[in-house]
Structures are given as C-alpha cells and as structure tokens.
Amino acid sequence: MKNTRMNKRGSGKKSRNTATFPSLVLGSLLIGLCIFLPACASSEASKALGVPGEASSGKKALSQHYEVYAEGVDADDTARMLECFFQYATEFFGRSPTGKMRVNVFASRERYVQGLVRDGFPDPGGFYGQLQANMVVYLLLQRTPDVTREVILHEAVHQFYALAVPKKPGVVLPWWFSEGMSDYMAKRDWDGTRLREREVQLIALEEEPQFTRDWLMGPNMDLPAMVSGSKPFPSPGHWAMARFLAERYPDRFRDMRKLVEDGMKMEESWGLIMGGSPDEWVGEFMAYVRSQVQPWWVVSHAWRQKEGAIEAVADSAAILARQDKPDEMRVVISTGESKGSVGVIFDYSSPDDFSMIQFLPDGRMQIVSRKSGGKNRILVEPVRIGDQPRHRVHLIQGGGKVRVRVDGGVLGVYDTQGRFGLYAEGCKAKFNVSP
C-alpha cells in the first residue's frame, strides 16, 4: 500500500519502542508546558466507538490534535499524553502537523484486523503489531500498560515526523536514524499530567544497552557502514546511537538531522558535523553504552520501577534477576492487601534453577530450592510468621556461601554460585532494594 509503514511487533515478543534526540534543556521546558498548558489537561470528549457489526469495549477521545480510539487503556488519558507529546515534538522539530491525527489501540488481533478492514485496508494475515497507514496509527495492546504507552509514543513519533517534516524526493533516511529517533523520544514517563524524559532506570523495558554492548564487541561491528545505512545496525543499537548523540551532542545531532532532511547523505553529514569517520567514535560510543547497562534482567515481564521502588503485578510466576553480583542485598517487601506469593531469590542460574525465601499467601514463610527437571527441595520448612504486610530480607554472600536474615533473625547459611533476584506470583507487591 502506498504511504504505508509496517513494523512487526510479535505477540509475546519484546516490542522495540523507538524515540529520538531532544536536548535536556528542551526536555525540561516541555515538562513545564505539560504541567501548565490546558491542552495537556483534558480531552474534549469520550464515547464508545464500535467496529461495525461488532460489540466494542473501546472508547473514543478527541483532543486538540488527536482522535484516539482505545481498547484496554484509558482513551482520555492517552489523548492527554499525546497532547503533551505534541508540545514536546513541536519544540524539538520546530514545526508541527495540521489537523487531527488518528491513533487506534486494539485489545486483540481480531479487533485490530476489524479496525483495518473498517478503514478500507486488507486483512494483514499473519501480521501482528502496528500498522501506520496513510499516517493513521493502528497497534495492539502490549503486555503491560508501560509498554503499551511506549509503543503508542513510538508510533506517534513516526506519525508526527512524517506529517510535520515531509521527506524531499529521493531522500532516504537510514533505518537506525528513523527508528532511533522514535525509540529515544518514546522512552518517557507519563504520570497523567507530565511527560518526562526517562532517566536510566533499574529496570529497562528493553535490553538495548546489553545487546548493543555485545554487538560492539563482536566480529561484525562496522560503525561507518551502520551509520551510512549500508549495513544493518542491530535493533537495540537504534536507541543507543540516538541517545548517545542526543545526550552528549544535542546541538550537533540537531544540525546533522537538518542536513539529512535536506538531502545530504548521512555519512557526509556525520563527517561535516561530528568530524571524522564514525570509526573514530567507537571508543566513546562503547563507553557510553557500557554506562547504560542495567543492573536487572527482566526474566518475566511483570516488573516496573515506580517512585524509586520496584513493583510487580504478576498473575503468574515472575522473576527479576540481578545482572551483577553484589556482596549483599537488602530488600523490604510490601504486599498490602495482596494475597499472592512473593520472595527474594539467591543462587539464581536460570528460571528453573534458583533458591528463594518465599512468603506464602497463608502467612507462612519457607526457603525452597528449585532445580530444573522438577527437583525441588525445601531448605526451611514452612513456618508461620503472621499476616504482616511487610518483610525485611538481608542477604550477605561470599566464598560460595550466602547468609540469610529475615525480619532481623538469621535463618541459615547456604551454598550459592548464582545471583540475587526477586519473585512474585499472583499478586501485586513492592520491593525496596539496596544497594
């Protein structure tokens, strides 16, 4: 289809949410705009909008610049977020589209296809994910609200940029550039009022830094070819390169973008603005990527960082493992009214091979060792500790041993060769971790 852009975002796979390169000063100014400008405060209307012939649980919200249809997420909240994004993008690009932009979020693939057919597009068959057709965004509900918001913003960047900055005939932007721009701009936190640039968090929705680091250390790394677009850049690198340029050299990145939009080849604009060949920047880029590597590995997608704590919303067993191996870790677990199971992991090797202090929903605590092949072993038999909503766990390790303390008492010393981690199952819980 003409003027159609497709992105595969597999059901159950990690979605690559993209963003670009505003300066930190612009980011701060836009926070203020999102706080005070009424366009960020409310949408004009919210009403049911069904696909013809089908029952619909979706809502439609109209704001100054957007028409949002959403299933499974709040349409009014999404419209407010997009209005704040519109102000941010306008400041960054120095221009903005006219008229309302359409964004559609569907709760299932079936509903997604129905929405496309309703608008006159063919059934995409086995395609799962977003379709940006004639600058209208169609996307599927993602695995968590945070990821859904990020994907919405990712596609909104593409939509805004295509409408506000039309490409000149013959201009071809490298894939890393357009995706990196969307990745960087989409990685922002939304609290219902403000859209803020995301700092490097304890938990990344994606693992871009780790993947990019491994690629840079591999035999196929060719930064000049990647920058020019003649050789594929690994998907995580889109975000890493855009963030590197945006944070370290925001003015140069802006000037380079303008030259490329006017038709200059990317490698030429790099040489003119950045100076020298991209090869000369490998060392600094590598150091930057290493500084961004996250301390946590999301084994199961039920985790997010919120107000300095780590929060789990887990219907089934979910694990968050540490990348590093600190000598000790202190954890305060708060479960509130939740009646599920929570725990602190030690000796983590894999999702099927770890030990943990587990707090059960009936008010008991146990230490269990889970091994691959179903060979589980109880290290400490379940003991009743009461229904208190908060527990403190302190782990100290060294010399292949870990000392376990719970609520001030020592439970024992156990063998360990693995890593620390967190566990949640069938509950909502908050974990305050140090260091």
N, C-alpha and C positions, 0 to 999 in steps of 0.2 A: 504494500500500500504506500502511496506517496505520502511524504511527511509523517512517516510512522517510525517510531523508535521502540524497539523491544529490548527488555532486559530480563534474562532468566533469573528468577529467584525461587529456587526449588522449595517445594513443600517439605518442611523438616530440615532444610539445609540452612546454612548461615546466609543471611542476606547481606550483601555488600551495600552499605548505605553511604552515599558519597557527598562530599562537601568541598568548598574551595578556600579562598585565601584572603579574608579581610584582615586589616591591621587590628592590633589590640586596641588602638585608640578608637577606631570605628566601632568595634565591638562594645566598648564602654558607652559611647554615645547612644548606641542603639538600645542598650539596656534602659537608659533613661527614657527614650522615646516609647518603648514598650510599657513602661510604668505609667507615663503620664498622658499619652495620646489616647483619645477615646476610641480610635479605630481598633485598638487592642483590647478594648473592654467588653465589647458585646457584638453579637451578630444581629442582623436585622430581624430574622425570623427563623423558626424551626418548625418543620412539619413533616408528616410522613410522605415518602416518595417511593412508590412501588414500581417494580418492573411489571409491565403489562401482563395480566393474566396470572400473576404470582402474588402470594402473600408476602408482605415485606415487614421486617422489623427495623428498617433503616429510617433515618431522618435526614431532612434537607435543611441546611443552614445557609443563609445569604448574608454576606458581609459587604463591605465597601468594594473589595476587589475579587472576592471569591464566591463561587457557588459550590458548596460541599454537600455530597451525599455520603453518608457513613452508616455502616452496619457494624455493631460490636464496639464502636468507640463513640464518644460524645461528639456529635456534629457541631454544636455551638462552640465547644472547647477547641475543636480542630480549626474552625474558622477564625477564632481569636488568635490561635497560634500562627496561622498563616498570615494574618494581618500584621503581626509583629515581624514575621519573616519578610513580608513585603517591604516594610520600612528598612530593615537591615539590608536586604538585597538592593534596594534603591540607592542607599548610601554607598554601597560597595561598587555597584556598576555605574553609578552616576546617571542612570536613566531607569525608566520603568515602562511596563506594557500598559496599554489602554484597554478598557473593558474588563468584564469579569472573567476569571479563569476557573475552569471546572476541575474538581478533584473528586474522584469516586473511590470509596473503600468498601470492599465486599467481604462478607464473612466466610464465604466458601467459594470453591472454584465454580460450582454450578451457578451461583448468583453472579459471579464475575463474568461468566460466559453470557448469561442472560442480559447483563448490562451492556456488553459489547454488541450483541445482536440487536438489542433495543435501539442502539445508536447507529445501526446500519453497517457494523463490521462483522466479518465472518467469524465463526467459531474457531479459535486458535488451536483446536485439537489438544495435543498433549502439553501445550504450553502452560506453565504455572508462573504467576508473578505479575509484574507490572507491564502495562502497555501504554505508551504515550502516543496517542493517535490524533493527528491534527491538533496537537498541543492540549489535548484533554488527557488527564491522568486517570488511569484505571489500575488499582492494585488490590492485592489480597491482604486480609488481616494476618498479621505476623504472630510469632509465638508468644510475645509478651507485649504489653502496652508501650514500653520504652522502644522496642524495636519497630513497632508499627509507626510510632511518631517519627522515628528517624528515617524510615523508608518514605513516609509522606514528605518530609522535608527534602530528602534526596531527589525525589521526582519533581518536587516543586522548584528546585534549583534549575533542573533541566528545562522545565516549562518556562520559568521566568526568563532565563538567559536566552532561550530560542526566540521568545516574543519581543524581548527588550533590545537584544543585540543580534539582529538578523545577520547571518553569515553572508559575506560577499561571494559572488560567483567564483568557484574554483578554490575557495579556502577550505582546507581540510584540517581540522584540529586533531592532534594526536589523542588517542583514546585515553591515555593516562591523564591528559590535561583536563578533558571534559569530565571524566569520572572523578579525578582527584578534586576538582573544583566542587563538584556536588557532594563528595564524601566529606570534605572539610567543613563546608557550610551546614551540612545536615547534622553534624555531631555537636548538638547544642542541647542544653537542658531547658525544659519547659515546666514552670510551676503553676500554670494557669493564668499568670499575669506577665511574666518576664520570659524572654527567650535569651538565654545566656550562653556565652562561649564555654564549652566544657573543658575543664582542666583535665589533666591526665588522672584518671580515676583508679581506685583499687581494682575495679572490675571494668574491663573493656567489653563493649557489646561485640566487638570483633577482636581478632588477634593480629591485627596488621603489623605491629612492631616486631613480634616474634617471626612471622612469616617473612617480612622484608629483611630482617637481620640474617635469617638463614639463606635467603636468596643472594644477598650481597656477599656472603661468604662462599657461595657455590661457584662451580666452574663456568656457568653460563652467564654470569653477570657481565653486562655490556651497557654501561650507563649512557654513553653517547647514542647508541642505537635505540635505547629505550626513550631518551628524551626526544629524538627526532621522530619517533613513531615507526621506524623501520623494523623494529624488533619488539615483540610483546613484552610489556612490563608485567610482572605478576600482580594480580588484582590488589593485594594488600598494599603494594607499592604506590598505587594511585594516591591513596590517602597520605602515605608517609611523605612522598615528594611534595605534595601540595602543602601539607602542614609545615614541612621544613622551610619551604620558600616563604610561606605566609608569616611564620613566626620569626624567622631570622632575617628575612629580606623583604618585608611587605611592600615597600615602595618599588623595588626592582621587579618584584613579581607583577605588580600592577602595570608597570611600564612594558614588561615583556608581553603580558596579555594583550595590551592595546596594539602592539606591533603585529602579533599573530592574527588578531582580528582584522587588521588592515591588509593581510595577505603575506606577511613575511614568514618564511619557514621557521619552525620552532628552533632548530639548531642554530640558525643565523641570529635570531633574537636572543638566544642564550649567550652566544659569543659576544654580542654587542652590549647587552645589559649586565649579564653576570660576569663576563670576562673569561676568556679561555675556553677550553673544552670541558664538557661535563666530567671527563676523566679526572680533571684536576680537583673536582669537588667530592670525589668518592670518600676520602678520609673524613671530611667534616660531616657528610651525609650519614656515613656509617656511625659516627659518634653520636649524632642526633638520634638515629633510630635506636641505638642501644639504650639511650637515656629514656626512651619511651616504653620500653618493655615492661609489661605489667607484672606485679608480684603474684597475681592469682590466675589460675587456669580454670575456666568455666567448663567443668566436666558435664554438667546437666544444666540446661537453661531455665533457671528459676530464681536467679540472683540479680540484685541490683544494688548500687550504692545510693544511700539516701541519708542526707544530713550527717555525714561522717560515719555512719554505721553501714553494715552490710545486711540487707534484708532478703529473706527468702519467702517466696509464695509458691509452695510446692504441693501439687496434687499427688505426685508420686515421689519416689526416692530421688533426691537431688544432691549432688556433690560439688563442692568448690574446693579445689586443691591449690596449695601454695606452689609457686614456681621455685622459690628459694628454700633454703634450709636453715632457718634461724635457730639459735641455741634454745630459745624459749618463746612461748606464745601464751598470752593471757586472753581469755575470752569471757565476756559477760553475755549470757543468753537470756533474752526476754521473749516469752511466748504469749503473754497476755491471756486472753480467753481461749487461745488456740489449744486444741486437744490432740494434736499430732505428735510425731516423734522428732526430736532434734538431737544433735550430737556434735562432738568435737573429735576429729579424726587424727590419728597418728599412725605412723608406719604405712602411709599410702603409697602403693605401687601402681594400681590400676583400679578401675571401677569395681572389679571383682576381687581385689586383694588389698585389704586395709583393716585396721583395728580402730575402734572408737569408743568413747564414753558416750553412752546413749541414754537419753532421758525419755522414758516411755509415757504414753498418754494417761496411764493409770496411776501416775505419781511415783513410779519406781525408777531406779537407775541401774544400769548394768554396763559392763565392759565386754565387748564382743569382738572377736577376730573373724573376719570374713575372708575366705580364701576361694580362689577360682575352683570350679567343679562342685560348689555347694558344700565345701568342708568348713562349716562354721564352728567356732569354739568359744564357749563362754569363759572369759577370763575372770570375771567377777559376777557371781550370781545376782539376779535382780534383788535390790533392797529398796524398801520404801523410804523415801526422803521427803514425802509430803507433796502437796499440790502448789508449792510456791511458784510464782510466775517467772522467777529469775534465778539463774545459777551462775556460779563463777568457776571456771576451769583454768588451771595453770599447768602448762607442760614445760618441762625442762629436759633437754636431751644432750647427749654427748657420749662418746665412746661406745656407740651402738646400743645405748640404753635411753629410756625416757621415763622420767618421774612424773606421776600423775597426781595432781591435787584437785579436789572438788570441794567447793564451799569451805575452804580452809583446811580440810583434812587430807592426809596422804593416803591414797588408795593402793599404791604399789609402784614397782619399777618393772618395766617390760622391755623386751628386745625391740629394736627398731632399726630399719635401714632405709625407711621411706620418708615421706613428707607429712606435714601437718595439713589439715583441711577442716571443712565444715560440712554438716549433714542436716538435711531437713526432709521430712516425709509427711504429707497430708496435713500441712499446717502453714501458718504464717508466723515467722519468727524474725527477731532482730538480733544481730551479733555485733557487739563492740569488741574489736580486736586490737591488741597492741603486743609487740610493735608491728 
